[in-house]
Structures are given as structure tokens and as C-alpha cells.
Amino acid sequence: MLKKRVAIQDFAAESRLFNQRAVVALAGVALLFCLIIYNQYQLQVVSYQDYRTRSEGNRIKVVPVAPNRGLIFDRNGILLAENRPVFSLELIPEQVQDMTQTLGQLAQLITITPEQQDSFLAQVKTQRRFNSIALKEQLDDTEVAILATNQHRFPGVTVEARLSRHYPFADLFTHALGYIGRINSRELQQLEQDGELANYAASRDIGKIGLERFYQQQLHGTMGYQEVEVNNRGRSIRVLRSVPAVSGQNLHLGLDVGLQLTAQQVLQQQRGAIVAIDPRDGAVLAFYSNPSYDPNLFVHGISSVNYNALLNSRDKPLINRVTQGTYPPASTIKPHLALLGLETNTITAETKIWDPGYFMLPNVDHRYRDHYRFGHGWINLYTAMMKSCDTYFYELGVKLGIDRISDYMSKMGFGEKTGIDIVEESSGIMPSRGWKRARHNQPWYQGDTVPLSIGQSYWTTTPLQLVAATAVLLNQGRLAKPHLVTHFSDEHGKTALEPQISQAIEVVNPANWDTVMDSMHRTVKEIGGTARNAFVGASYDSAGKTGTAQLFAIGQEEKYVAEKVDERLRDNAMYIGYAPYDKPSILIAVALENAGGGSANAAPIARQMMDYYFAAGVNQHE
């Protein structure tokens, strides 16, 4: 048998193959070594500062510091809105692994309502997950102690002490001050659009209505921050650097606590509004809408039960009747109409008409009745104003015509917002031909002008608008813009706000102003004046005009009997008055819903307000 031949090894080929592999391997090692060196260069040289900052970030945390909200004071320095310390249970969503389980366990330790949980979860969806979000606020001492002893079980859960808004007078100043509440998603978007979002990194609340909203920027202040060193669990060890927050500015108002309390006391359960201003500069002295509500309910999130009670109340406490309540001004606008008649030479102070108790348009059978059904006989402007004769002003209004009335009253501010420093304000209605055509698609009839001449029909005004327009009479054509805030203050001192006074109407004959003022004076001082009984024995000399606003039409031969009418359809009582007569320092408007006659109901309330004003020396306080 032949043996198989054995191949002889090719050592030269194997050596070449080995050398080739060795070179490739060495090249690969060299390349990798170069990559390592390059990477080290990038880390240690090129990106050194970036990675050092990141490293520090694992040890150093920047904590935003919320500024203290500015305080609000009345004219005498009495605190109306303050900041009180409260404890709150807060969670950082990013650090909570199982939110549902955590909420359930926390609810076993302290009382957390489903509504609070729902509100918290809604905020989690809209806010940044690394921000601390409050689950429950206003913790009591027992709850704080329980949470403190169990805090180690809940990563991302803390008990924080914060300053919270508080209104010590509860419902007394609600419609002027407003209130603050949690920032919602719409407000976050607005802050971002305005470039203010960064300044609210540590803030949770924002002004919702009233002065709190109007002066949000001034009250909020400027955010600060702290650089703190933290351990591996994220807890602060020490503060490395701090930039303090700048507190918001304080607001000082023209409002007087005593005068405001008087307004609340005299109104009692009566729906309505009282507003008083200094006619010289427009500073608001009293601003009360009834019924009111406690704004503290909204600060930490009002419950659905409480909110629905306010929202569905038949008395509508959420409406600011001073600036949003629109009422027929009734006879309180007769002085304004009289001035227009005098300025256009349509009448003089001694122009007389015969009042049989009604007024009739030519070739029209309808009788527009006077409140005194038997008439006043021969009557001039003084007597017509003093006794509030409707017939006189029916005739005057028809002679003037809607165009002149609408134009003149608009210049005085009727039908326009006053521009007071709160957002919640209605403009009322100063009707005109164009307004009626746009609203009702109908022409203006002469019969529309007749009731308009005594402040009825389509004409509506807010109490604030009425008082501002009447100030034009007192200032002989100058309009002083009403304002609640008189000055700001901070650590640098006080900054006064300049009154905004403009010329509303031009003076044709200065004597006409005196005639109108005199007629209002006689309304209070002379026998037969509709406001005389309310001011008998007053220690000051005042003037004014009563008004009774009819809310529905009655038949030609029917007589108005309040007891037979639904309470909500009864007449409104109105009054506008000022004192002292020679140098007015207070001007008051009173509007009472469904209260009856202005002389019997609204004028006595204005008397009580003025009594306090002069007895307490409010006009002497700064």
C-alpha cells in the first residue's frame, strides 16, 4: 500500500501572513489609542468648562426665590391686604416614581379631599414637572408634624412654609381689592407672550380681579434666586450664593375703612351700591357693592360647593355693582339736562311751563305722567328740580332732541367707561339714533326722547359713572378720572399718582353752572325739596338730587302699588349728592335695587355716609 504524501509547510508564507496581521492589529491599536487621546483632549480641554458646569450641577442647584407681594393700605395706613405665613404639602412630579401610590399613601396620613387631588393632577399636566406643586395648603400644626416624621418615605414630597395673601376685612373691600389665585394655563401663556414668565418661576399666584389684577406687575415684584449645595438625595446643605428677591410695591388707596364700614352697615341686606369720591381729583373714598363675599375663599382654591353657591345666588354677589351694575339713572340726571338746556338757551332759570300732571306730544293721545298725578301748576327750573317735576323735563327733552342730548351726555362720560383702575367695568348705555338702529334696527322716535329726558327708557349708567359725570358739573366742565390708588411705596419711599383731569365740555356761560348747583341746593334745603327730609338738622351744607327708576311700564289708568308688584320689579332708589355746598370735598352716589323712592330710601343713606365723613374728619386725613 502506498503512503499518503505529507505537504511540506511554507514557512515564508506563514511569516508573511503573520506580519500582515500584526501590522493590521498594531494599526488598529494605534488608531484606538489616538481616539482615546482625542477624546481625552475633547473632555479635558475643549469641553472642560461645559462638563465642569454639568458636574457642578449635580452638586449645585439654583433655587428661584419668590418676591413678597406688595401690601395694600387705606388712606390712613390701615392694612387691607397682607401676607401671612402658611405651610403647604408640595410634590415635585419629576422625583415621584408612582404618583397614584404616593397620593394614596399621603391621604392615609392626613385628610386630602378628591377635589384637592384632582386640582393637583390638573396642575401637573400644565406645569413643568421639575417645579414644586402644592397638593394641600394651610396645613395645621398636627398635619405638619405627621408629614415631617414620615417625609423620608416620600421622595419628592416636602412641607414648605410660604407667605399667602390674606384679606383681614373679609368681604368689606372685595369688589375694590379683588383677590389672587393660582396661575392657570391661560395666564401662563400670557406671561410667556409678555416675556414675564421667567419672573414667575417661583410664583404660584396672580391677581384675578380688582386692584390685585390691575396692579399685578407693581404688586408682584422681581424674583431672586439662591445657589445651594445639595447632597446625593437632593437636599440642601448650604447656600453658596444668593440674589435677594425685590418685594412688590405697596398700594395706598383713597378708601377709608370707617366710611366703607358705614356703607356696609347702612345697606345691611339691601342689594345695591354706594360710591363716594373727592370731586376735586377723583380719588375714591368709599366703594361698596352689596351683597359681597369673602375673597379669602379664592386664595387657596375655592371649593366647588362654595363657588356654585356664589355663582348661582339670586342676589349675584360676584357682580361689582359699583362698576358693573347698570341702572336707569332716573331723575339724578335732571341737573345735567338742565345745564344743557341753559347752555343752548333752550330755557332760562325762570322759564315756566304749566304742569297738569302729565305731558303729551302733539297729535298723540298717550299721556306721559308726572310722579305727582295732580301736577305742580306753573313751574320754573328751580321748582322743577327741587320737586323733581317730570313734566318740565319731558318738555325740555323734546325741545333739545335726542342728538343734542346724546352728544352732550356722552361728553360728560355717560355711555363710556370711566377708566378707573380696575378691569371690571361696564360702559352703560347712552342711546342715540345710531345706537337704536344698530341694536334694534329701528329709527328713533320722539316718543323715545320723552322718558329718556327723566333718565328712563334705554339710558343706563353705573353708580361710578353717575358720580363721575356729576363731578363734571361741580368742576364746571372738567372731568376728574376716578381712581382707587393714590400712591405707591417701597423701600425707596413714596410715589404719588397725579390726578388725571381733562376738559369734558366747554363753558358757554359760567352763570349756568351756578343755576344748576343752586337748584340742587334747594332740593336739599327748601321745604318741598325731595331730599329735604333726609338732611334736616345736618351739621354741614349739602346739595343733591333724588331719583326713582321705574323698571316696568304700567297702564295709562293704572296706579303703581309696590306691594302688588314682584319684589324684583319694584322701583330702584337713586341719589346723587355732595357737600359742602360751597366747596365740595365728597360726592356720593347711592343705587338701591327694588327699594322704592329715592327720597325716602337712597337720600337717608347718603346722609349717614356724609354724617360719618364730616364727624370723623375723613377729609382731613392723608
JOMOPE-V639870 format. One line per field, one symbol per residue. phi: phi as a letter, one per 20 degrees, with the letter a starting at -180 (. if undefined). burial: b if it has 24 or more other C-alpha atoms within 12 Angstrom, else e. A space follows every 50 residues. Layout:
# JOMOPE-V639870
phi: ???
burial: ???
This chain:
# JOMOPE-V639870
phi: .eeffefefdfffffffffffffffffffffffffffffffffedfdgff ffffffffddcedfdfffffeccefdnffdbcddfcdceccdgfedfcff ffffffffecfcfgfffffffffgfddffeefcfebdlfefffffffffd ffecfndcdddcecfbdfelefdgfefmadbffefffffffffemdfffd fdeddbfebmfgefdgffffndfdbcedecefenefdbeebbdffdfffe dddefdgffffffffffleffqbcccceffcnfeebbcdcfdbefffefd nffffffffffeffelffeeffddfdcfflffeffffffffffemfccfd fdcedeoaccfgmcefdeeefdfendmfbdfgffffelffggegffffff nfffffffffffofncffngebefbdemcdfbgfffffedlcfedfffff fffdmdmefcbegfffffffffffeloedeffbeedadbbfepdcfeffd cceeceeecgffffffffffffgeeefoffdfgfdfnfecdcbabebcee ebedfgdedfcgfedggfdfgedcbcbbafffcfcbccdccdeleofffe ceffffffffgfgefemgfeec
burial: eeeeeeeeeeeeeeeeeeeeeeeeeeeeeeeeeeeeeeeeeeeeeeeeee eeeeeeeebbbbbbbbbbbbbbbbbbeebbbbbeebbbbbbbbeebeebe ebbeebeeebbbeeebbebbbebbeebeeebbbbbbbbbeeebbeebbee beebebbbbbebbbbbbbbbbbbbbbbbbbbbbbeebbeeeeeeeeeebb bbbbbbbbbbbbbbbbbbbbbbbbbbbbbeeeeeeeeeeeeeeebbbbbb bbbbbbbbbbbbbbebbeebbbbbbbbbbbbbbbbbbbbbbbbbbbbbbb bbeeeeeeebeeeeeebbbbbbbbbbbbbbbbbbbbbbbbbbbeebbbbe eebebbbbbbbeeeeebbbbbeeebbeebbbbbbbbbbbbbbbbbbbbbb bbbbbbbbbbbbbbbbbbbbbbbbbbbbbbbbbeeeeeeeeeebebbbbb bbbbbbbbbbbbbbbbbbbbbbbbbbbbbbbbbbbbbbbbeeeeeeeeee eeebbeeeeeebbbbbbbbbbbbbbbeebbbbbbbeebebbbbbbbbbbb beeeeeeeebeeeeeeeeebbbbbbbbbbbbeebbbbbbbbbbbbbbbbb bbbbbbbbbbbbbbeeebbeee
